[in-house]
Amino acid sequence: MIYKNIKKYCNIGDIKLVYYERGRGETLLLIHGNNMNSMMMKKMFNHLSKFYHVIAVDSRGHGESENGKKIYSIELYAEDMMKFCRNKSLSNIIVIGYSDGANVALAIAHKYPYIAKKMILICGNYNVDGVKWIIKMPILFAKSVVGIARKFLPNVKFMFWKIKLMVEDYGITESEMRKINTNILILTAKYDFVYRQHQLDMNRYLKNSHMYIVKGTNHFNIITSRETFKVIKAFINEE
């Protein structure tokens, strides 16, 4: 597991982020998904830190990082990661983003291209139309319920902000994706929440990307799959 004795703190201005760091060699930054935290990626963290220098960050309002007062957005999370990397003097690293973390990574590639020389986008989507309706419908229902509840319970606003991230576009366009030069691996689950055609389109728009479908996986267990780890290591190590 990710042990408490490797937990650290980083002040990025308005909040403190909690992160975990272990290993030596090439630096990897792990960005978890919405309503998750670094502990959700502990198996990947533990495996990859045997070979690389791995940093896993709890995003704003997730895990043990502070909530802050700014309304959550993919752009804000990308800015937070930029500030974290600047604070830690990190550049030209490898970013691994999972689910909404993949969307954050894509926003980083667009706005802060100096941060990563390679990226691995796991089960990401570049707009909400990429998410299957069977998943989107209960999220929209939850958004309406939590939207009402936040009028009476002030702290519920943080949950509302997280839910909104899953059903609102974050602004990156197809033409902007075509301008991204970062070397990118798109990993998709065999049984994903995201439409396959959407991921194929993403792969087509990103000129330096290729896509790999991890057999026998879904949106959740793809980050614990041995095949996922094998493909990630091969991509990191290739010249």
Secondary structure in CASP SS format (residue, H / E / C, confidence):
PFRMAT SS
TARGET T0000
AUTHOR 0000-0000-0000
METHOD secondary structure of the structure
MODEL  1
M C 1.00
I C 1.00
Y C 1.00
K H 1.00
N H 1.00
I H 1.00
K E 1.00
K E 1.00
Y E 1.00
C E 1.00
N E 1.00
I C 1.00
G C 1.00
D C 1.00
I C 1.00
K E 1.00
L E 1.00
V E 1.00
Y E 1.00
Y E 1.00
E E 1.00
R E 1.00
G C 1.00
R C 1.00
G C 1.00
E C 1.00
T E 1.00
L E 1.00
L E 1.00
L E 1.00
I E 1.00
H C 1.00
G C 1.00
N C 1.00
N C 1.00
M C 1.00
N C 1.00
S H 1.00
M H 1.00
M H 1.00
M H 1.00
K H 1.00
K H 1.00
M H 1.00
F H 1.00
N H 1.00
H H 1.00
L H 1.00
S C 1.00
K C 1.00
F C 1.00
Y C 1.00
H E 1.00
V E 1.00
I E 1.00
A E 1.00
V E 1.00
D C 1.00
S C 1.00
R C 1.00
G C 1.00
H C 1.00
G C 1.00
E C 1.00
S C 1.00
E C 1.00
N C 1.00
G C 1.00
K C 1.00
K C 1.00
I C 1.00
Y C 1.00
S C 1.00
I H 1.00
E H 1.00
L H 1.00
Y H 1.00
A H 1.00
E H 1.00
D H 1.00
M H 1.00
M H 1.00
K H 1.00
F H 1.00
C H 1.00
R H 1.00
N H 1.00
K C 1.00
S C 1.00
L C 1.00
S C 1.00
N C 1.00
I E 1.00
I E 1.00
V E 1.00
I E 1.00
G E 1.00
Y E 1.00
S C 1.00
D H 1.00
G H 1.00
A H 1.00
N H 1.00
V H 1.00
A H 1.00
L H 1.00
A H 1.00
I H 1.00
A H 1.00
H H 1.00
K H 1.00
Y C 1.00
P C 1.00
Y C 1.00
I C 1.00
A E 1.00
K E 1.00
K E 1.00
M E 1.00
I E 1.00
L E 1.00
I E 1.00
C C 1.00
G C 1.00
N C 1.00
Y C 1.00
N C 1.00
V H 1.00
D H 1.00
G H 1.00
V E 1.00
K C 1.00
W H 1.00
I H 1.00
I H 1.00
K H 1.00
M H 1.00
P H 1.00
I H 1.00
L H 1.00
F H 1.00
A H 1.00
K H 1.00
S H 1.00
V H 1.00
V H 1.00
G H 1.00
I H 1.00
A H 1.00
R C 1.00
K C 1.00
F C 1.00
L C 1.00
P H 1.00
N H 1.00
V H 1.00
K H 1.00
F H 1.00
M H 1.00
F H 1.00
W H 1.00
K H 1.00
I H 1.00
K H 1.00
L H 1.00
M C 1.00
V C 1.00
E C 1.00
D C 1.00
Y C 1.00
G C 1.00
I C 1.00
T C 1.00
E H 1.00
S H 1.00
E H 1.00
M H 1.00
R H 1.00
K C 1.00
I C 1.00
N C 1.00
T C 1.00
N E 1.00
I E 1.00
L E 1.00
I E 1.00
L E 1.00
T E 1.00
A E 1.00
K E 1.00
Y E 1.00
D C 1.00
F C 1.00
V E 1.00
Y C 1.00
R H 1.00
Q H 1.00
H H 1.00
Q H 1.00
L H 1.00
D H 1.00
M H 1.00
N H 1.00
R H 1.00
Y H 1.00
L C 1.00
K C 1.00
N C 1.00
S E 1.00
H E 1.00
M E 1.00
Y E 1.00
I E 1.00
V E 1.00
K E 1.00
G E 1.00
T E 1.00
N E 1.00
H C 1.00
F C 1.00
N H 1.00
I H 1.00
I H 1.00
T H 1.00
S C 1.00
R H 1.00
E H 1.00
T H 1.00
F H 1.00
K H 1.00
V H 1.00
I H 1.00
K H 1.00
A H 1.00
F H 1.00
I H 1.00
N H 1.00
E C 1.00
E C 1.00
END
